[in-house]
Amino acid sequence: MERLLADPEFRAAKQGARQRIAKLAVPEEVSRWAGWEVTSQACERAEHLAARADGFAPPAGVRDELYAQAQRVTRNPQRTSLL
C-alpha cells in the first residue's frame, strides 16, 4: 500500500483509475480478498490525502523535495521514513 501511495500517478488519478492501478499492482499470488483490502485501503488513504491537500500548492522547492522523497521510498520499500 505504501508503494501505491508513493506513486504520483496513483495519487493524481480519479477514484476509478486508482482502483485499476491498485489492482494491477497487487501480485497474483496474493489472495483476492487481501488484494481487495489493500486496494480499498490505498484508494481511501489517497482520497483522504487529496482532500487534505485540496488547494494547497507548495513552493517548487518543497514540491521537488517531496517528489524526490517519494521516489526514494518507491525504490527502497523497506525504508519506512521519508527523511
PAZAPA-4460 file (N, C-alpha, C; in steps of 0.05 Angstrom, whole numbers, plus 32768, in hexadecimal, padded with zeros to 4 digits):
% residues 83
    n_x    n_y    n_z   ca_x   ca_y   ca_z    c_x    c_y    c_z   seq   type   mol
   8010   7FE8   8000   8000   8000   8000   8011   8019   8000     1      M     A
   8027   8019   800F   8039   8030   8010   8045   8036   7FF4     2      E     A
   804B   8021   7FE5   8056   8026   7FCA   8042   8033   7FB8     3      R     A
   8029   802B   7FBB   8014   8038   7FAB   8011   8056   7FB3     4      L     A
   8012   805B   7FCD   800F   8077   7FD6   8027   8088   7FCE     5      L     A
   803E   807C   7FCA   8056   808B   7FC1   8055   8090   7FA3     6      A     A
   8043   8083   7F95   8042   8086   7F78   8031   809F   7F71     7      D     A
   803E   80B4   7F65   802F   80CC   7F5F   8018   80C8   7F4B     8      P     A
   801B   80B4   7F39   8005   80AE   7F26   7FED   80A4   7F35     9      E     A
   7FF1   8092   7F49   7FDC   8087   7F59   7FCE   809D   7F68    10      F     A
   7FDD   80AE   7F76   7FD2   80C4   7F86   7FC2   80D8   7F75    11      R     A
   7FCB   80DD   7F5D   7FBE   80F1   7F4C   7FA6   80E6   7F3D    12      A     A
   7FA3   80CC   7F3C   7F8D   80C0   7F2D   7F72   80C4   7F3B    13      A     A
   7F5D   80C3   7F2C   7F42   80C3   7F37   7F3C   80A8   7F44    14      K     A
   7F27   80A5   7F53   7F21   808D   7F63   7F21   8074   7F52    15      Q     A
   7F13   8073   7F3C   7F11   805B   7F2B   7F2C   8053   7F20    16      G     A
   7F3C   8067   7F17   7F56   8061   7F0D   7F69   8058   7F23    17      A     A
   7F66   8063   7F3B   7F76   805A   7F51   7F71   803C   7F57    18      R     A
   7F58   8034   7F56   7F52   8018   7F5B   7F5F   8006   7F46    19      Q     A
   7F5E   800E   7F2D   7F6B   7FFE   7F18   7F89   7FFC   7F1C    20      R     A
   7F96   8013   7F22   7FB3   8013   7F27   7FBA   8001   7F3E    21      I     A
   7FAA   8003   7F54   7FB0   7FF3   7F6C   7FAD   7FD5   7F66    22      A     A
   7F98   7FCE   7F58   7F93   7FB1   7F52   7FAA   7FA6   7F41    23      K     A
   7FB4   7FB6   7F2E   7FCA   7FAD   7F1E   7FE4   7FAA   7F2E    24      L     A
   7FE7   7FBA   7F43   7FFF   7FBA   7F53   8000   7FA2   7F67    25      A     A
   7FE9   7F96   7F6D   7FE9   7F80   7F80   7FF2   7F67   7F72    26      V     A
   8006   7F5A   7F7D   8011   7F41   7F71   7FFB   7F2B   7F6F    27      P     A
   7FFD   7F1B   7F5B   7FE9   7F06   7F56   7FE7   7EF1   7F6D    28      E     A
   7FFE   7EED   7F7B   7FFE   7ED9   7F90   7FF0   7EE2   7FA9    29      E     A
   7FE9   7EFB   7FAB   7FDA   7F05   7FC2   7FBC   7EFD   7FBE    30      V     A
   7FB0   7EF5   7FD4   7F94   7EEC   7FD3   7F83   7F03   7FC9    31      S     A
   7F6D   7EFC   7FBD   7F5A   7F10   7FB2   7F50   7F23   7FC8    32      R     A
   7F4A   7F18   7FE0   7F40   7F29   7FF5   7F55   7F3B   8000    33      W     A
   7F6E   7F32   8003   7F83   7F43   800D   7F89   7F59   7FF8    34      A     A
   7F88   7F52   7FDF   7F8C   7F66   7FCA   7F77   7F7B   7FCA    35      G     A
   7F5E   7F72   7FCF   7F47   7F85   7FD0   7F4B   7F98   7FE8    36      W     A
   7F54   7F8D   7FFF   7F59   7F9D   8017   7F6E   7FB2   8012    37      E     A
   7F84   7FAA   8006   7F9A   7FBD   8000   7F91   7FD3   7FED    38      V     A
   7F82   7FCA   7FD8   7F78   7FDD   7FC5   7F65   7FF1   7FD2    39      T     A
   7F53   7FE7   7FE2   7F40   7FF8   7FF0   7F4E   800C   8002    40      S     A
   7F60   8002   8013   7F6E   8014   8026   7F7F   8029   8017    41      Q     A
   7F8E   8021   8003   7F9F   8033   7FF4   7F8E   8049   7FE7    42      A     A
   7F78   8042   7FDB   7F66   8055   7FCE   7F5A   8068   7FE2    43      C     A
   7F52   805E   7FF9   7F47   806E   800E   7F5B   8082   8019    44      E     A
   7F74   8079   801E   7F89   808B   8028   7F90   80A0   8014    45      R     A
   7F91   8098   7FFA   7F98   80AC   7FE5   7F82   80C1   7FE3    46      A     A
   7F69   80B9   7FE6   7F53   80CC   7FE5   7F54   80DF   7FFD    47      E     A
   7F5B   80D4   8014   7F5D   80E4   802C   7F74   80F9   8029    48      H     A
   7F8B   80EF   801F   7FA1   8101   801A   7F9B   8117   8006    49      L     A
   7F8C   810F   7FF1   7F85   8123   7FDC   7F72   8138   7FE8    50      A     A
   7F60   8130   7FF9   7F4D   8142   8005   7F5C   8156   8018    51      A     A
   7F6F   814C   8026   7F7F   815D   8038   7F90   8171   8028    52      R     A
   7F99   8169   8011   7FAB   817A   8001   7F9C   818B   7FED    53      A     A
   7F82   8189   7FEC   7F72   8199   7FD9   7F78   81B7   7FDC    54      D     A
   7F82   81C2   7FC7   7F88   81DE   7FC6   7FA4   81E5   7FD0    55      G     A
   7FB3   81D1   7FD9   7FCE   81D6   7FE3   7FE1   81D4   7FCC    56      F     A
   7FF1   81E9   7FC8   8005   81E9   7FB3   8020   81F0   7FC0    57      A     A
   8030   81DC   7FC6   8049   81E2   7FD4   805D   81F0   7FC1    58      P     A
   8070   81FF   7FCC   8085   820B   7FBB   8093   81F5   7FAC    59      P     A
   809E   81FD   7F95   80AB   81E9   7F83   80C1   81D9   7F92    60      A     A
   80D1   81E5   7FA3   80E6   81D7   7FB1   80DB   81C1   7FC3    61      G     A
   80C5   81C8   7FD1   80B8   81B5   7FE3   80AC   819E   7FD3    62      V     A
   809E   81A5   7FBD   8092   8190   7FAC   80A7   817E   7FA1    63      R     A
   80BD   8189   7F98   80D3   8178   7F8C   80DF   8166   7FA1    64      D     A
   80E2   8170   7FBA   80ED   815F   7FCF   80DA   8148   7FD7    65      E     A
   80C0   814F   7FD8   80AC   813A   7FDE   80AC   8125   7FC8    66      L     A
   80AE   812D   7FAF   80AF   811A   7F99   80C7   8109   7F9B    67      Y     A
   80DE   8115   7FA1   80F7   8105   7FA4   80F5   80F1   7FBB    68      A     A
   80E9   80F9   7FD1   80E5   80E6   7FE8   80D3   80CF   7FE0    69      Q     A
   80BD   80D5   7FD2   80AB   80C0   7FC9   80B9   80AD   7FB7    70      A     A
   80CB   80B7   7FA5   80DA   80A5   7F93   80ED   8093   7FA3    71      Q     A
   80F9   809E   7FB8   810C   808E   7FC8   80FC   8078   7FD6    72      R     A
   80E4   807D   7FE0   80D4   8069   7FED   80CC   8054   7FD9    73      V     A
   80C5   805C   7FC1   80BD   8049   7FAD   80D4   8036   7FA6    74      T     A
   80EC   8041   7FA4   8104   8030   7F9E   810C   801E   7FB5    75      R     A
   8106   8026   7FCE   810E   8017   7FE5   80F6   8013   7FF7    76      N     A
   80E4   7FFF   7FF2   80CB   7FFC   8001   80D0   7FF5   801E    77      P     A
   80E7   7FEA   8025   80EC   7FE3   8041   80F0   7FFC   8053    78      Q     A
   80F7   8011   8046   80FC   802A   8055   80E1   8036   805D    79      R     A
   80DD   803B   8077   80C4   8045   8081   80C3   8063   8084    80      T     A
   80D9   806F   8086   80DA   808C   808A   80E0   809B   8070    81      S     A
   80D3   80B1   806C   80D8   80C1   8054   80F1   80D1   8056    82      L     A
   80FB   80D6   806E   8112   80E7   8071   812C   80D8   8071    83      L     A
***
